[in-house]
Structure formats: structure tokens, C-alpha cells
């Protein structure tokens, strides 16, 4: 019995076949120690959250009500503060909200916020096309990084030529750098399809210039870039004709063929009516017609874009898209 009285029993997790998932018990003959048992519960964290969630649904011991839109979201400050740095700062600082029973949150989708509060209690959330654009801004506000990352991963998988510009702008607005980088790459590599979309025609001039200035733009010839830009200008010609010179600066006109410069660009009525645009076309003509002047005319507009490599693809959703450099993703 002396050995039994001085035994030490502790539970540890074990992957050994045939042993309990909670662990196993081992004994020690160290007579200098009193008998003790250490137990680590795998059920406790989930049980705690489940019970807290059930209490919340019954409004038991809730000490804060989040007012958002038309909703009143009951919760426990401790749970919210543990899951969200935003709430932790709110409830532990000298802000008025730290002493209020009801807290109003503005400029966030009410359904998205309620879903995020549910996540704090359940560790589960469903992200889909119909809610991701509301969930991501709400997660950014509450500083719930894990949800931000999951939303960005979801959007990466949804990329296709018809929506990549919207996702690119959305990522930029919410400072999702990795999503922005991938959406930007996708746009560049699939520009020949993107330039035919409605989203392209609705681009702000700053975003258009940013896209067409890239060395990575995947086009068969610079003439495609010219045609895309002219189509963009003509989509809202009354308000965009003033942007024509700014846009043409990023078209590498010296790389177009002489026939195209003379017969297409040089005869375009919008270009003929704009002095700055005409000068850009004339500069390109001089580059081609006066080889001796080329060293003086070198610059971004004379630099070749990187060549297309065929046979490399990226799967985005159910779309198979041709890429130049798969490894860049």
C-alpha cells in the first residue's frame, strides 16, 4: 500500500492504439511527492463555448447589447473581448462604451456582425458569395484576422475574368494585400479576356492606368492595349475624352507596327482632335522612322512587356485561365 500511496497519476494525450483518447495513467515511486493527478479535458473548451452560446440565446447573464441596424445582438463582454481586439479595446478603456449596457456600432452590415458574434461562441461561420463582401469589412472593423484571411481565401477561389477587377478594388479598399496582389496578377495575366468585360469599361482612370502600365500585362501585341483604351474612352466619351492623353501615355505605341500607327492610331478622330494625344502618336512614328534618334527616345513606352509563355494555366473556380508565369502566384 505504501507504493500505492506514493504513486503519481497524470493524464497525457496519447496516439498509442488501444489507449483512451483522454490519455493514460502512469505511476511513479517517488516517495518525496504526494499523490496527484493532472487531467486535461478535451471536451471542456467546446462545452464552455456551447454553454455560453446557449446562455446567450436565452439572454442569461448577458452584460452588453450590440445595436447594429435594426438588430439587438445580446452578448457577454468577456467573450467578445477575448475574440476581438476591437471589443477588447472598447470594453477595457475609458471609452463611454465600457460603461454602457447598450453599444451602437455604425457603418457595418447587421447580418455580418451578428454572424461574427455567433462565431465568437461557436467557432463556425459559413462564407458564401452572398455574404463575403459584407463579412470581410465587418471582420476588418472587429480586427478578427482569422475571418479576414478566410474571406480573402474564399475570394481568391472565385476569381475569374468577369469579377477580378471588382475583387481587386475590394481588396485595395480593405487593405487585403495578399488578395490584392493575386487579383492584380490575375488581371494582368488574363487581360485579353478582362478587357472585354463590363467591369473594365467602368474602371476609374487611375486603376486603368495602373493596370496597363505593368510590364506583366499579358497581350499578344501593344495594339490590343491601344484598342482596349480607346474602347474605354468611348464608353463614356463625353467625360473621358479629357483622359485620353493620360491613358495613352501607358500604351507602348513605339512597339506598334508602322501600318497601325499611320492607318489606325493616326486617323482616329479622338486622337486627331487632341494635341497631346497626337504628339504621343507622332513620337511613336519618329521612333520607328528615325532609328538614329532611338537612343534619345528610350523610356517606359519603348520597353517590351514580358513574353507570353503558353501551356501554363491556373485554375480559379471552374475557369481555366492562360498565364505567363504560374510561379508568380
N, C-alpha and C positions, 0 to 999 in steps of 0.2 A: 504493500500500500504506500510505502514511503516513496517508491519510484513514481507511483501514480500521482501522489500529492505534489510532486515537484515537476510534473510534466508540463510542457508549454504547447498549447494547441493553437494554431493560427491557420486561417484560410487564405489560400492564394489561388489565383486563376491558373488553370492547367489545361493543356490541349491533349493530355495523355488519354488514349482511348480507355473507356470504361470508368473514368473518374467523373465526379459530379461537376457540372458546369460552374458551380459556385466556387470550387476549389477542392483542396484536400487538407486533411489534418495530419500534422506530423508532431512527434513528441521529442522532448529534449530532457536529458538527465542533469541539466544544470541546476544544482541544488541551491545556488545562490539567488535564484529568481523565483518569484511566486508564480503560481499557476495563472495563466491568462489566455485569452483567445481574441484574435483580431479577425473581424468579419467585414468584408467589403461587399456591399449589396449591389448587384447589377440592376435590380428592379427599382431601387429607391429613386433615382433621378426621374425616370419616366412616371413613376407613381406620384411623385411630388407634383410634377407638371400637370398630370391628369387631374389630380385632386384640386389643384389651384384653378385649372380651367373650368372644372365643374362648379367650383365656388363662384367663379366669375360669372358664369352663365346664370347662377341663382342670385347674383349681386350680393354675395356674402363676403363681408369684410373688405369690400372694395373701398378704397380711400381716394379715388380720383375718377372723374368722368371727363373723357375727352369729347369736346364738342367740335364736330367737323361736318360742315354742310348741314344736312338735316338729321344727322345721326348723333346719338349719345352713346359713346363707347365706354362701358364700365371696365375698370382695371385696378390692379394693385401697383402702387408706385414702385415697390421693390422689384417686381418682375419686369416692369418697363425699364427701370433704371439699369437693371442687370443686362438687358438685351440691347439697349440703345444709348450711346453716348449723348445723344440729343436730350433724351429724357433724364439721363443722369445729371447732366449739367442743369437742366431746368429744375429738378427737384432737390438738388443739394446746394444750390447757390442762393444768393439773396434776392433772386427774382421774385416778383409777386406771385408767380405760378407755384412757387414752392410752398405757399401757404394757402392756396386756393383749392377748394374741392372740385370745382369745375374749371377746366382749362380749354381755351379755344385755340385751335390750330387752323390757320388760314392758308389758302393757295395750295391745297393738296386734295387729291381725289378722295372722297369719303369712303368709297368701297375699298380702295387700295390701302388706306390707313387702317381700316378695320381688319383687312387680311393680314397686315403686318403685326397688328396686336395679337391676332389669333396665332400667328407664327411664334410669337414670344412664348405662348403657352403650349403649343402643340409640336413645334419643330417641323411643321409641314406646311407647304404652300403650293398651290397649283398655278403655274405660269403658262399663259397661252397668248395667242395673237391678240385677243380681245382685251387683255388687261396689262400687257407688258409695258406699254407706253405710259400707263398710269402708275404701275408699281415701281418702276425704276426711279422716277423723280421723287416719289414718296420715300423710297429706301435711301436715296441720297439725302433727303431732308433729315431723316431719323438717324443717318450715319450707320445704317445696317449694311456693312460692307459685304457680308456673305450673300445677301439678297441682291445687291448691286451686281456682284460677279455672276450670279446665276442668271439674272436678267440679260446681262451682256452676252453670256454664252448662248442663251436662247436666241438672241437676235443674230448672232454670228451664223447660226444654223439656218436662219430664214433668209439670208442674203440671196438676192437674185437681181438681174439687170433692171427690173422694174421698180425695185424698192431700195437699192443700195444708196442712192443719193439721199433719200429721206432718213435712212438709218445713219448715214454719215453725218448729216446735220444734227440729228437727235443726239448722237454720241458726243459731238462737239459741244452742244448746248449743256450737256450734263457732265462734261469733263471726264468721259469714259475713254481714256487714252488708248487702251488696247483695242477696244471696239472701233474707235475712230481710225486707228492705223489699219485694221483689217478691212473695214468698209472702204477706206481710201484706196488700198491696194486692189480690192475687188473692182472698184470703179475704173481704175486705170487699166487693169488687165482686160476688162470687158467693155471698153469704151465704145467699140463698134456697135454693140447692142444697146448700151446705155444712151448713146446719142439719139436713138430713135424713140426714146420714151417721153411720156408727158412730163415726168419729173425733171428731165433735162431741160425741157423748154421753160420750166418755171424756176430754174436756178437763179438766185441773185447773182449779179455780175461778179462780185468778189469771189464767190465759190466757183463760178465758171472759170475765171482766170487762174485760180489756184489749181484747178484740175488740169487745164490744158497747158499749163507751164511745166508740168512734170516731164522729166526725161524718161519716165517709166510708162508714158502713155502708149498703149498698145494699138497702133494703127498701121495699115498697110502703106499709106503714103500721107504726106502732110496735106494733101488735097482733101482728105477726109476731115481733117481738123478744120480747114477753111470752110467747107460746106456745113459742118455742124455749127460753127459760129455764125455764119450768115443765116442759117435757119433759126437760130436762137434770136438774133436781132429782129428778123422779120416776124417772129411770133408775136411781138408787141412793138412793132416798128416805130410807132409814134413816140414812145417813151425810151426806146433802146437805141435809136439811131445815134444818139449822142455818145453811147458807149462803144461805138464801132472801132474807133482808133485804139481805145484801151484794150479791147478784146483782140484785135488783130496784132497787137504787139507780141502776143504769146503764140501766134501762128508762125511757124518757121517757113515763111514764104520763100526765102532763098533756096530752100530744098525742093520747091515745086518745079515742074518742068517749064521751060520757056513757053511752050504752047499753052499751058494752063494759065500762066501769068498774063499772057497777051490776050488770049481768046476768052478767058473766063473771068479772072480777077480784074483785069484791066478794063473790061467792058461792063462790069457790074454797075448798075445805076447808083446804088447806095455808096459805093466806093468813089465813083466819079464825082459825086456831089459833096464829098468830104475831103478837104485838103490834106488833113493829117493821114487819112487812110490811103489817099493816092500816093503820098510820099513813102509810105511803107511798101507799097507795090513797086514803086519806082526804085527804091533801094534794092529790092529783090532782083529786079531786072538788071540793074547795074552789076550786082554780084555775079550774075550769070554771064552777062555780055562783056564785062571788063575783068578778065582773070587777073590782070596786073594789080587791080585795086582790092582784091580779096583779102590780103593780109591786113588792110586797114578796116575791113568790114566785119572782122571776126567778132562773134558775140553769141549770146544765148540763142539768137534766131538762126545762126548758121551751124549750130551743134546738132548732130544727128541724134535722134532718140534711139534707145536701145533696141536691138533687133528682136523680132518675134521668134520664139522657139516653138515649133509645132510639136504636137504629141504629148504635151503636158496639160493635165486637167486638174481642176479642183471641184469637188462635189460640195455644193451648197444647197441644202434641202434636197430637192429632186432635180436640180438643174446641174447639168454638166457644162462647165464653162472653160473655154480655152484660156490658158495663161501663158505668159512669157516665163515667169520664174516661180515655179511652185515652191521652191525652198524659201522664198521671201515670206511665206505665210507661216 
